[in-house]
Every structure is written in C-alpha cells, then in structure tokens.
Amino acid sequence: MSEIKKDYVGNVLNIGDNVVFMQIGYRGLMKGEIVYMSDKKAKLKHEPTNTCRTESIQFYEQMIKL
C-alpha cells in the first residue's frame, strides 16, 4: 500500500498538482507541476531557470500545493 504524500502544510499531493518550491541553490520561489512521484521526492516540470533547467527534484516537505 502506498503512503499518502503531503506537502509542507499537510496538503495531499498527486501527479498533475501545481506547487510552489524554492529553486535549488537560490532563495527565489518557483511554480512547478508534479510529473513523477517516488517514495520521498517528486519530479517537477517548470519554466526554464537561469541555468536553462526545466525540471527539478524536491522532497515533498519542500513544496506547497497551490
């Protein structure tokens, strides 16, 4: 049985949800969409960063569902 994944404030997360997260290595917030979920982390698709990345991996407690 799969464990329910929750964001920082306790919202249940699913593939396709839009979230806010902090860009890795920076203090700015970004919006992204969950495209893949593992046991502890999610892969997020987002607008290109200043390093041209369009995907990031974040722990569930490092994001907030919109």
NUGUFI-478741 format. One record per atom (N, C-alpha, C, CB): residue number from 1; residue in one letter; atom name; z, y, x. Coordinates in nm, 4 decimals, m for minus. Glycine has a CB too. Example, Ala and Ser with C-alpha at 12.3 -4.5 7.8 and 13.67 -1.06 7.14 Angstrom:
REM NUGUFI-478741
pt lovo:1, mivex:a, ronu:N, c3:0.7800, c2:m0.5690, c1:1.3190
pt lovo:1, mivex:a, ronu:CA, c3:0.7800, c2:m0.4500, c1:1.2300
pt lovo:1, mivex:a, ronu:C, c3:0.7800, c2:m0.3300, c1:1.3200
pt lovo:1, mivex:a, ronu:CB, c3:0.9046, c2:m0.4473, c1:1.1308
pt lovo:2, mivex:s, ronu:N, c3:0.7080, c2:m0.2250, c1:1.2850
pt lovo:2, mivex:s, ronu:CA, c3:0.7140, c2:m0.1060, c1:1.3670
pt lovo:2, mivex:s, ronu:C, c3:0.7870, c2:0.0030, c1:1.2900
pt lovo:2, mivex:s, ronu:CB, c3:0.5725, c2:m0.0598, c1:1.4084
***
This chain:
REM NUGUFI-478741
pt lovo:1, mivex:m, ronu:N, c3:0.0000, c2:m0.1189, c1:0.0843
pt lovo:1, mivex:m, ronu:CA, c3:0.0000, c2:0.0000, c1:0.0000
pt lovo:1, mivex:m, ronu:C, c3:0.0000, c2:0.1245, c1:0.0882
pt lovo:1, mivex:m, ronu:CB, c3:0.1223, c2:0.0003, c1:m0.0956
pt lovo:2, mivex:s, ronu:N, c3:m0.0852, c2:0.2183, c1:0.0568
pt lovo:2, mivex:s, ronu:CA, c3:m0.0998, c2:0.3398, c1:0.1362
pt lovo:2, mivex:s, ronu:C, c3:0.0089, c2:0.4413, c1:0.1014
pt lovo:2, mivex:s, ronu:CB, c3:m0.2386, c2:0.4012, c1:0.1147
pt lovo:3, mivex:e, ronu:N, c3:0.0616, c2:0.5049, c1:0.2036
pt lovo:3, mivex:e, ronu:CA, c3:0.1643, c2:0.6073, c1:0.1836
pt lovo:3, mivex:e, ronu:C, c3:0.0987, c2:0.7367, c1:0.1352
pt lovo:3, mivex:e, ronu:CB, c3:0.2443, c2:0.6321, c1:0.3150
pt lovo:4, mivex:i, ronu:N, c3:0.1651, c2:0.8083, c1:0.0447
pt lovo:4, mivex:i, ronu:CA, c3:0.1128, c2:0.9350, c1:m0.0063
pt lovo:4, mivex:i, ronu:C, c3:0.1231, c2:1.0402, c1:0.1039
pt lovo:4, mivex:i, ronu:CB, c3:0.1902, c2:0.9806, c1:m0.1346
pt lovo:5, mivex:k, ronu:N, c3:0.0130, c2:1.1109, c1:0.1287
pt lovo:5, mivex:k, ronu:CA, c3:0.0087, c2:1.2146, c1:0.2329
pt lovo:5, mivex:k, ronu:C, c3:0.0417, c2:1.3492, c1:0.1700
pt lovo:5, mivex:k, ronu:CB, c3:m0.1314, c2:1.2191, c1:0.3027
pt lovo:6, mivex:k, ronu:N, c3:0.1333, c2:1.4246, c1:0.2356
pt lovo:6, mivex:k, ronu:CA, c3:0.1751, c2:1.5545, c1:0.1832
pt lovo:6, mivex:k, ronu:C, c3:0.1642, c2:1.6618, c1:0.2905
pt lovo:6, mivex:k, ronu:CB, c3:0.3188, c2:1.5475, c1:0.1298
pt lovo:7, mivex:d, ronu:N, c3:0.1352, c2:1.7855, c1:0.2468
pt lovo:7, mivex:d, ronu:CA, c3:0.1257, c2:1.8982, c1:0.3389
pt lovo:7, mivex:d, ronu:C, c3:0.2650, c2:1.9534, c1:0.3717
pt lovo:7, mivex:d, ronu:CB, c3:0.0370, c2:2.0088, c1:0.2789
pt lovo:8, mivex:y, ronu:N, c3:0.2689, c2:2.0649, c1:0.4416
pt lovo:8, mivex:y, ronu:CA, c3:0.3936, c2:2.1260, c1:0.4873
pt lovo:8, mivex:y, ronu:C, c3:0.4912, c2:2.1574, c1:0.3737
pt lovo:8, mivex:y, ronu:CB, c3:0.3629, c2:2.2522, c1:0.5629
pt lovo:9, mivex:v, ronu:N, c3:0.4388, c2:2.1977, c1:0.2570
pt lovo:9, mivex:v, ronu:CA, c3:0.5266, c2:2.2352, c1:0.1450
pt lovo:9, mivex:v, ronu:C, c3:0.5400, c2:2.1252, c1:0.0398
pt lovo:9, mivex:v, ronu:CB, c3:0.4746, c2:2.3610, c1:0.0791
pt lovo:10, mivex:g, ronu:N, c3:0.4855, c2:2.0073, c1:0.0671
pt lovo:10, mivex:g, ronu:CA, c3:0.5050, c2:1.8941, c1:m0.0204
pt lovo:10, mivex:g, ronu:C, c3:0.3931, c2:1.8649, c1:m0.1191
pt lovo:10, mivex:g, ronu:CB, c3:0.6269, c2:1.9139, c1:m0.0940
pt lovo:11, mivex:n, ronu:N, c3:0.2811, c2:1.9381, c1:m0.1116
pt lovo:11, mivex:n, ronu:CA, c3:0.1669, c2:1.9108, c1:m0.1988
pt lovo:11, mivex:n, ronu:C, c3:0.0979, c2:1.7818, c1:m0.1552
pt lovo:11, mivex:n, ronu:CB, c3:0.0668, c2:2.0292, c1:m0.1970
pt lovo:12, mivex:v, ronu:N, c3:0.0566, c2:1.6999, c1:m0.2509
pt lovo:12, mivex:v, ronu:CA, c3:m0.0157, c2:1.5762, c1:m0.2214
pt lovo:12, mivex:v, ronu:C, c3:m0.1574, c2:1.6114, c1:m0.1754
pt lovo:12, mivex:v, ronu:CB, c3:m0.0193, c2:1.4819, c1:m0.3465
pt lovo:13, mivex:l, ronu:N, c3:m0.2025, c2:1.5465, c1:m0.0662
pt lovo:13, mivex:l, ronu:CA, c3:m0.3345, c2:1.5733, c1:m0.0091
pt lovo:13, mivex:l, ronu:C, c3:m0.4310, c2:1.4583, c1:m0.0352
pt lovo:13, mivex:l, ronu:CB, c3:m0.3231, c2:1.5985, c1:0.1411
pt lovo:14, mivex:n, ronu:N, c3:m0.5581, c2:1.4932, c1:m0.0543
pt lovo:14, mivex:n, ronu:CA, c3:m0.6648, c2:1.3964, c1:m0.0738
pt lovo:14, mivex:n, ronu:C, c3:m0.7916, c2:1.4451, c1:m0.0056
pt lovo:14, mivex:n, ronu:CB, c3:m0.6899, c2:1.3719, c1:m0.2235
pt lovo:15, mivex:i, ronu:N, c3:m0.8836, c2:1.3541, c1:0.0210
pt lovo:15, mivex:i, ronu:CA, c3:m1.0140, c2:1.3915, c1:0.0755
pt lovo:15, mivex:i, ronu:C, c3:m1.0803, c2:1.4879, c1:m0.0219
pt lovo:15, mivex:i, ronu:CB, c3:m1.1040, c2:1.2657, c1:0.1003
pt lovo:16, mivex:g, ronu:N, c3:m1.1395, c2:1.5941, c1:0.0314
pt lovo:16, mivex:g, ronu:CA, c3:m1.2043, c2:1.6961, c1:m0.0503
pt lovo:16, mivex:g, ronu:C, c3:m1.1180, c2:1.8170, c1:m0.0774
pt lovo:16, mivex:g, ronu:CB, c3:m1.2462, c2:1.6374, c1:m0.1791
pt lovo:17, mivex:d, ronu:N, c3:m0.9866, c2:1.8086, c1:m0.0490
pt lovo:17, mivex:d, ronu:CA, c3:m0.8969, c2:1.9228, c1:m0.0701
pt lovo:17, mivex:d, ronu:C, c3:m0.9246, c2:2.0325, c1:0.0319
pt lovo:17, mivex:d, ronu:CB, c3:m0.7496, c2:1.8784, c1:m0.0614
pt lovo:18, mivex:n, ronu:N, c3:m0.9115, c2:2.1578, c1:m0.0124
pt lovo:18, mivex:n, ronu:CA, c3:m0.9204, c2:2.2724, c1:0.0775
pt lovo:18, mivex:n, ronu:C, c3:m0.7804, c2:2.3071, c1:0.1253
pt lovo:18, mivex:n, ronu:CB, c3:m0.9874, c2:2.3945, c1:0.0075
pt lovo:19, mivex:v, ronu:N, c3:m0.7683, c2:2.3356, c1:0.2546
pt lovo:19, mivex:v, ronu:CA, c3:m0.6387, c2:2.3636, c1:0.3159
pt lovo:19, mivex:v, ronu:C, c3:m0.6487, c2:2.4830, c1:0.4102
pt lovo:19, mivex:v, ronu:CB, c3:m0.5870, c2:2.2401, c1:0.3915
pt lovo:20, mivex:v, ronu:N, c3:m0.5333, c2:2.5380, c1:0.4453
pt lovo:20, mivex:v, ronu:CA, c3:m0.5213, c2:2.6403, c1:0.5492
pt lovo:20, mivex:v, ronu:C, c3:m0.4471, c2:2.5754, c1:0.6645
pt lovo:20, mivex:v, ronu:CB, c3:m0.4466, c2:2.7702, c1:0.4972
pt lovo:21, mivex:f, ronu:N, c3:m0.4927, c2:2.6040, c1:0.7881
pt lovo:21, mivex:f, ronu:CA, c3:m0.4289, c2:2.5483, c1:0.9070
pt lovo:21, mivex:f, ronu:C, c3:m0.4446, c2:2.6461, c1:1.0222
pt lovo:21, mivex:f, ronu:CB, c3:m0.4894, c2:2.4101, c1:0.9436
pt lovo:22, mivex:m, ronu:N, c3:m0.3679, c2:2.6255, c1:1.1278
pt lovo:22, mivex:m, ronu:CA, c3:m0.3756, c2:2.7121, c1:1.2449
pt lovo:22, mivex:m, ronu:C, c3:m0.4732, c2:2.6519, c1:1.3457
pt lovo:22, mivex:m, ronu:CB, c3:m0.2353, c2:2.7319, c1:1.3088
pt lovo:23, mivex:q, ronu:N, c3:m0.5684, c2:2.7323, c1:1.3899
pt lovo:23, mivex:q, ronu:CA, c3:m0.6668, c2:2.6860, c1:1.4877
pt lovo:23, mivex:q, ronu:C, c3:m0.5967, c2:2.6403, c1:1.6150
pt lovo:23, mivex:q, ronu:CB, c3:m0.7688, c2:2.7973, c1:1.5196
pt lovo:24, mivex:i, ronu:N, c3:m0.6358, c2:2.5249, c1:1.6657
pt lovo:24, mivex:i, ronu:CA, c3:m0.5751, c2:2.4681, c1:1.7860
pt lovo:24, mivex:i, ronu:C, c3:m0.5890, c2:2.5652, c1:1.9033
pt lovo:24, mivex:i, ronu:CB, c3:m0.6399, c2:2.3320, c1:1.8206
pt lovo:25, mivex:g, ronu:N, c3:m0.4766, c2:2.5970, c1:1.9671
pt lovo:25, mivex:g, ronu:CA, c3:m0.4757, c2:2.6861, c1:2.0822
pt lovo:25, mivex:g, ronu:C, c3:m0.4728, c2:2.8341, c1:2.0486
pt lovo:25, mivex:g, ronu:CB, c3:m0.5936, c2:2.6588, c1:2.1651
pt lovo:26, mivex:y, ronu:N, c3:m0.4730, c2:2.8682, c1:1.9197
pt lovo:26, mivex:y, ronu:CA, c3:m0.4738, c2:3.0081, c1:1.8767
pt lovo:26, mivex:y, ronu:C, c3:m0.3701, c2:3.0271, c1:1.7668
pt lovo:26, mivex:y, ronu:CB, c3:m0.6152, c2:3.0507, c1:1.8270
pt lovo:27, mivex:r, ronu:N, c3:m0.3456, c2:3.1523, c1:1.7301
pt lovo:27, mivex:r, ronu:CA, c3:m0.2463, c2:3.1809, c1:1.6267
pt lovo:27, mivex:r, ronu:C, c3:m0.3100, c2:3.2182, c1:1.4940
pt lovo:27, mivex:r, ronu:CB, c3:m0.1552, c2:3.2922, c1:1.6718
pt lovo:28, mivex:g, ronu:N, c3:m0.4425, c2:3.2219, c1:1.4885
pt lovo:28, mivex:g, ronu:CA, c3:m0.5117, c2:3.2587, c1:1.3652
pt lovo:28, mivex:g, ronu:C, c3:m0.5199, c2:3.1428, c1:1.2675
pt lovo:28, mivex:g, ronu:CB, c3:m0.6507, c2:3.3088, c1:1.3966
pt lovo:29, mivex:l, ronu:N, c3:m0.5170, c2:3.1756, c1:1.1390
pt lovo:29, mivex:l, ronu:CA, c3:m0.5304, c2:3.0743, c1:1.0351
pt lovo:29, mivex:l, ronu:C, c3:m0.6771, c2:3.0551, c1:0.9993
pt lovo:29, mivex:l, ronu:CB, c3:m0.4491, c2:3.1132, c1:0.9103
pt lovo:30, mivex:m, ronu:N, c3:m0.7106, c2:2.9333, c1:0.9588
pt lovo:30, mivex:m, ronu:CA, c3:m0.8471, c2:2.9000, c1:0.9181
pt lovo:30, mivex:m, ronu:C, c3:m0.8411, c2:2.8205, c1:0.7888
pt lovo:30, mivex:m, ronu:CB, c3:m0.9216, c2:2.8198, c1:1.0292
pt lovo:31, mivex:k, ronu:N, c3:m0.9512, c2:2.8226, c1:0.7134
pt lovo:31, mivex:k, ronu:CA, c3:m0.9658, c2:2.7388, c1:0.5955
pt lovo:31, mivex:k, ronu:C, c3:m1.0530, c2:2.6200, c1:0.6324
pt lovo:31, mivex:k, ronu:CB, c3:m1.0266, c2:2.8184, c1:0.4761
pt lovo:32, mivex:g, ronu:N, c3:m1.0202, c2:2.5044, c1:0.5762
pt lovo:32, mivex:g, ronu:CA, c3:m1.0997, c2:2.3857, c1:0.6009
pt lovo:32, mivex:g, ronu:C, c3:m1.0929, c2:2.2902, c1:0.4838
pt lovo:32, mivex:g, ronu:CB, c3:m1.0539, c2:2.3168, c1:0.7272
pt lovo:33, mivex:e, ronu:N, c3:m1.1780, c2:2.1882, c1:0.4881
pt lovo:33, mivex:e, ronu:CA, c3:m1.1819, c2:2.0849, c1:0.3854
pt lovo:33, mivex:e, ronu:C, c3:m1.1522, c2:1.9504, c1:0.4494
pt lovo:33, mivex:e, ronu:CB, c3:m1.3191, c2:2.0827, c1:0.3134
pt lovo:34, mivex:i, ronu:N, c3:m1.0670, c2:1.8712, c1:0.3883
pt lovo:34, mivex:i, ronu:CA, c3:m1.0345, c2:1.7382, c1:0.4398
pt lovo:34, mivex:i, ronu:C, c3:m1.1540, c2:1.6458, c1:0.4174
pt lovo:34, mivex:i, ronu:CB, c3:m0.9063, c2:1.6809, c1:0.3711
pt lovo:35, mivex:v, ronu:N, c3:m1.2054, c2:1.5868, c1:0.5274
pt lovo:35, mivex:v, ronu:CA, c3:m1.3196, c2:1.4952, c1:0.5172
pt lovo:35, mivex:v, ronu:C, c3:m1.2823, c2:1.3521, c1:0.5539
pt lovo:35, mivex:v, ronu:CB, c3:m1.4328, c2:1.5428, c1:0.6067
pt lovo:36, mivex:y, ronu:N, c3:m1.1674, c2:1.3316, c1:0.6184
pt lovo:36, mivex:y, ronu:CA, c3:m1.1220, c2:1.1977, c1:0.6569
pt lovo:36, mivex:y, ronu:C, c3:m0.9708, c2:1.2006, c1:0.6706
pt lovo:36, mivex:y, ronu:CB, c3:m1.1893, c2:1.1503, c1:0.7901
pt lovo:37, mivex:m, ronu:N, c3:m0.9051, c2:1.0913, c1:0.6293
pt lovo:37, mivex:m, ronu:CA, c3:m0.7596, c2:1.0833, c1:0.6397
pt lovo:37, mivex:m, ronu:C, c3:m0.7198, c2:0.9519, c1:0.7058
pt lovo:37, mivex:m, ronu:CB, c3:m0.6936, c2:1.0962, c1:0.5004
pt lovo:38, mivex:s, ronu:N, c3:m0.6288, c2:0.9615, c1:0.8047
pt lovo:38, mivex:s, ronu:CA, c3:m0.5703, c2:0.8427, c1:0.8676
pt lovo:38, mivex:s, ronu:C, c3:m0.4221, c2:0.8389, c1:0.8307
pt lovo:38, mivex:s, ronu:CB, c3:m0.5903, c2:0.8442, c1:1.0244
pt lovo:39, mivex:d, ronu:N, c3:m0.3447, c2:0.7530, c1:0.8973
pt lovo:39, mivex:d, ronu:CA, c3:m0.2024, c2:0.7417, c1:0.8653
pt lovo:39, mivex:d, ronu:C, c3:m0.1251, c2:0.8715, c1:0.8843
pt lovo:39, mivex:d, ronu:CB, c3:m0.1403, c2:0.6350, c1:0.9496
pt lovo:40, mivex:k, ronu:N, c3:m0.1541, c2:0.9446, c1:0.9919
pt lovo:40, mivex:k, ronu:CA, c3:m0.0743, c2:1.0632, c1:1.0254
pt lovo:40, mivex:k, ronu:C, c3:m0.1534, c2:1.1929, c1:1.0332
pt lovo:40, mivex:k, ronu:CB, c3:m0.0060, c2:1.0414, c1:1.1553
pt lovo:41, mivex:k, ronu:N, c3:m0.2869, c2:1.1858, c1:1.0390
pt lovo:41, mivex:k, ronu:CA, c3:m0.3692, c2:1.3050, c1:1.0602
pt lovo:41, mivex:k, ronu:C, c3:m0.4896, c2:1.3065, c1:0.9679
pt lovo:41, mivex:k, ronu:CB, c3:m0.4152, c2:1.3127, c1:1.2049
pt lovo:42, mivex:a, ronu:N, c3:m0.5484, c2:1.4264, c1:0.9542
pt lovo:42, mivex:a, ronu:CA, c3:m0.6703, c2:1.4429, c1:0.8764
pt lovo:42, mivex:a, ronu:C, c3:m0.7756, c2:1.5127, c1:0.9622
pt lovo:42, mivex:a, ronu:CB, c3:m0.6427, c2:1.5233, c1:0.7464
pt lovo:43, mivex:k, ronu:N, c3:m0.9018, c2:1.4782, c1:0.9373
pt lovo:43, mivex:k, ronu:CA, c3:m1.0132, c2:1.5495, c1:0.9997
pt lovo:43, mivex:k, ronu:C, c3:m1.0574, c2:1.6563, c1:0.9014
pt lovo:43, mivex:k, ronu:CB, c3:m1.1321, c2:1.4525, c1:1.0373
pt lovo:44, mivex:l, ronu:N, c3:m1.0686, c2:1.7808, c1:0.9503
pt lovo:44, mivex:l, ronu:CA, c3:m1.1044, c2:1.8946, c1:0.8673
pt lovo:44, mivex:l, ronu:C, c3:m1.2399, c2:1.9498, c1:0.9095
pt lovo:44, mivex:l, ronu:CB, c3:m0.9968, c2:2.0039, c1:0.8756
pt lovo:45, mivex:k, ronu:N, c3:m1.3233, c2:1.9826, c1:0.8134
pt lovo:45, mivex:k, ronu:CA, c3:m1.4510, c2:2.0493, c1:0.8378
pt lovo:45, mivex:k, ronu:C, c3:m1.4302, c2:2.1964, c1:0.8038
pt lovo:45, mivex:k, ronu:CB, c3:m1.5690, c2:1.9853, c1:0.7525
pt lovo:46, mivex:h, ronu:N, c3:m1.4809, c2:2.2858, c1:0.8896
pt lovo:46, mivex:h, ronu:CA, c3:m1.4584, c2:2.4292, c1:0.8706
pt lovo:46, mivex:h, ronu:C, c3:m1.5714, c2:2.5106, c1:0.9316
pt lovo:46, mivex:h, ronu:CB, c3:m1.3246, c2:2.4711, c1:0.9320
pt lovo:47, mivex:e, ronu:N, c3:m1.5661, c2:2.6416, c1:0.9111
pt lovo:47, mivex:e, ronu:CA, c3:m1.6633, c2:2.7331, c1:0.9716
pt lovo:47, mivex:e, ronu:C, c3:m1.6529, c2:2.7233, c1:1.1236
pt lovo:47, mivex:e, ronu:CB, c3:m1.6396, c2:2.8802, c1:0.9238
pt lovo:48, mivex:p, ronu:N, c3:m1.7605, c2:2.7525, c1:1.1964
pt lovo:48, mivex:p, ronu:CA, c3:m1.7542, c2:2.7443, c1:1.3427
pt lovo:48, mivex:p, ronu:C, c3:m1.6460, c2:2.8361, c1:1.4012
pt lovo:48, mivex:p, ronu:CB, c3:m1.8901, c2:2.7800, c1:1.4026
pt lovo:49, mivex:t, ronu:N, c3:m1.5731, c2:2.7831, c1:1.4985
pt lovo:49, mivex:t, ronu:CA, c3:m1.4723, c2:2.8630, c1:1.5696
pt lovo:49, mivex:t, ronu:C, c3:m1.5407, c2:2.9425, c1:1.6794
pt lovo:49, mivex:t, ronu:CB, c3:m1.3597, c2:2.7726, c1:1.6292
pt lovo:50, mivex:n, ronu:N, c3:m1.4624, c2:3.0175, c1:1.7557
pt lovo:50, mivex:n, ronu:CA, c3:m1.5188, c2:3.0923, c1:1.8680
pt lovo:50, mivex:n, ronu:C, c3:m1.5706, c2:2.9995, c1:1.9778
pt lovo:50, mivex:n, ronu:CB, c3:m1.4142, c2:3.1871, c1:1.9255
pt lovo:51, mivex:t, ronu:N, c3:m1.5361, c2:2.8707, c1:1.9718
pt lovo:51, mivex:t, ronu:CA, c3:m1.5883, c2:2.7717, c1:2.0667
pt lovo:51, mivex:t, ronu:C, c3:m1.6953, c2:2.6837, c1:2.0014
pt lovo:51, mivex:t, ronu:CB, c3:m1.4739, c2:2.6840, c1:2.1209
pt lovo:52, mivex:c, ronu:N, c3:m1.7440, c2:2.7250, c1:1.8829
pt lovo:52, mivex:c, ronu:CA, c3:m1.8510, c2:2.6580, c1:1.8079
pt lovo:52, mivex:c, ronu:C, c3:m1.8115, c2:2.5242, c1:1.7478
pt lovo:52, mivex:c, ronu:CB, c3:m1.9683, c2:2.6375, c1:1.8967
pt lovo:53, mivex:r, ronu:N, c3:m1.6832, c2:2.4907, c1:1.7447
pt lovo:53, mivex:r, ronu:CA, c3:m1.6387, c2:2.3662, c1:1.6808
pt lovo:53, mivex:r, ronu:C, c3:m1.6418, c2:2.3835, c1:1.5292
pt lovo:53, mivex:r, ronu:CB, c3:m1.4952, c2:2.3267, c1:1.7288
pt lovo:54, mivex:t, ronu:N, c3:m1.6823, c2:2.2787, c1:1.4578
pt lovo:54, mivex:t, ronu:CA, c3:m1.6840, c2:2.2825, c1:1.3116
pt lovo:54, mivex:t, ronu:C, c3:m1.5921, c2:2.1769, c1:1.2511
pt lovo:54, mivex:t, ronu:CB, c3:m1.8260, c2:2.2629, c1:1.2603
pt lovo:55, mivex:e, ronu:N, c3:m1.5211, c2:2.1009, c1:1.3349
pt lovo:55, mivex:e, ronu:CA, c3:m1.4249, c2:2.0016, c1:1.2883
pt lovo:55, mivex:e, ronu:C, c3:m1.2985, c2:2.0082, c1:1.3735
pt lovo:55, mivex:e, ronu:CB, c3:m1.4860, c2:1.8595, c1:1.2927
pt lovo:56, mivex:s, ronu:N, c3:m1.1863, c2:1.9829, c1:1.3096
pt lovo:56, mivex:s, ronu:CA, c3:m1.0573, c2:1.9787, c1:1.3790
pt lovo:56, mivex:s, ronu:C, c3:m0.9770, c2:1.8630, c1:1.3223
pt lovo:56, mivex:s, ronu:CB, c3:m0.9793, c2:2.1139, c1:1.3640
pt lovo:57, mivex:i, ronu:N, c3:m0.8820, c2:1.8142, c1:1.4011
pt lovo:57, mivex:i, ronu:CA, c3:m0.7901, c2:1.7098, c1:1.3555
pt lovo:57, mivex:i, ronu:C, c3:m0.6495, c2:1.7697, c1:1.3563
pt lovo:57, mivex:i, ronu:CB, c3:m0.7985, c2:1.5803, c1:1.4467
pt lovo:58, mivex:q, ronu:N, c3:m0.5806, c2:1.7552, c1:1.2436
pt lovo:58, mivex:q, ronu:CA, c3:m0.4471, c2:1.8130, c1:1.2290
pt lovo:58, mivex:q, ronu:C, c3:m0.3532, c2:1.7113, c1:1.1638
pt lovo:58, mivex:q, ronu:CB, c3:m0.4527, c2:1.9436, c1:1.1453
pt lovo:59, mivex:f, ronu:N, c3:m0.2245, c2:1.7171, c1:1.2009
pt lovo:59, mivex:f, ronu:CA, c3:m0.1223, c2:1.6407, c1:1.1307
pt lovo:59, mivex:f, ronu:C, c3:m0.1088, c2:1.7001, c1:0.9901
pt lovo:59, mivex:f, ronu:CB, c3:0.0153, c2:1.6433, c1:1.2082
pt lovo:60, mivex:y, ronu:N, c3:m0.0701, c2:1.6193, c1:0.8941
pt lovo:60, mivex:y, ronu:CA, c3:m0.0584, c2:1.6662, c1:0.7557
pt lovo:60, mivex:y, ronu:C, c3:0.0411, c2:1.7805, c1:0.7410
pt lovo:60, mivex:y, ronu:CB, c3:m0.0174, c2:1.5517, c1:0.6657
pt lovo:61, mivex:e, ronu:N, c3:0.1513, c2:1.7757, c1:0.8162
pt lovo:61, mivex:e, ronu:CA, c3:0.2523, c2:1.8817, c1:0.8051
pt lovo:61, mivex:e, ronu:C, c3:0.2104, c2:2.0119, c1:0.8734
pt lovo:61, mivex:e, ronu:CB, c3:0.3830, c2:1.8341, c1:0.8644
pt lovo:62, mivex:q, ronu:N, c3:0.0906, c2:2.0153, c1:0.9326
pt lovo:62, mivex:q, ronu:CA, c3:0.0386, c2:2.1365, c1:0.9972
pt lovo:62, mivex:q, ronu:C, c3:m0.0625, c2:2.2094, c1:0.9075
pt lovo:62, mivex:q, ronu:CB, c3:m0.0271, c2:2.1005, c1:1.1317
pt lovo:63, mivex:m, ronu:N, c3:m0.0682, c2:2.1722, c1:0.7794
pt lovo:63, mivex:m, ronu:CA, c3:m0.1630, c2:2.2366, c1:0.6880
pt lovo:63, mivex:m, ronu:C, c3:m0.0962, c2:2.2622, c1:0.5546
pt lovo:63, mivex:m, ronu:CB, c3:m0.2894, c2:2.1500, c1:0.6690
pt lovo:64, mivex:i, ronu:N, c3:m0.1562, c2:2.3530, c1:0.4772
pt lovo:64, mivex:i, ronu:CA, c3:m0.1086, c2:2.3841, c1:0.3424
pt lovo:64, mivex:i, ronu:C, c3:m0.2288, c2:2.3802, c1:0.2488
pt lovo:64, mivex:i, ronu:CB, c3:m0.0366, c2:2.5241, c1:0.3371
pt lovo:65, mivex:k, ronu:N, c3:m0.2149, c2:2.3043, c1:0.1426
pt lovo:65, mivex:k, ronu:CA, c3:m0.3216, c2:2.2909, c1:0.0425
pt lovo:65, mivex:k, ronu:C, c3:m0.3399, c2:2.4211, c1:m0.0339
pt lovo:65, mivex:k, ronu:CB, c3:m0.2904, c2:2.1761, c1:m0.0554
pt lovo:66, mivex:l, ronu:N, c3:m0.4655, c2:2.4583, c1:m0.0559
pt lovo:66, mivex:l, ronu:CA, c3:m0.4964, c2:2.5779, c1:m0.1349
pt lovo:66, mivex:l, ronu:C, c3:m0.5098, c2:2.5437, c1:m0.2827
pt lovo:66, mivex:l, ronu:CB, c3:m0.6255, c2:2.6439, c1:m0.0843
***
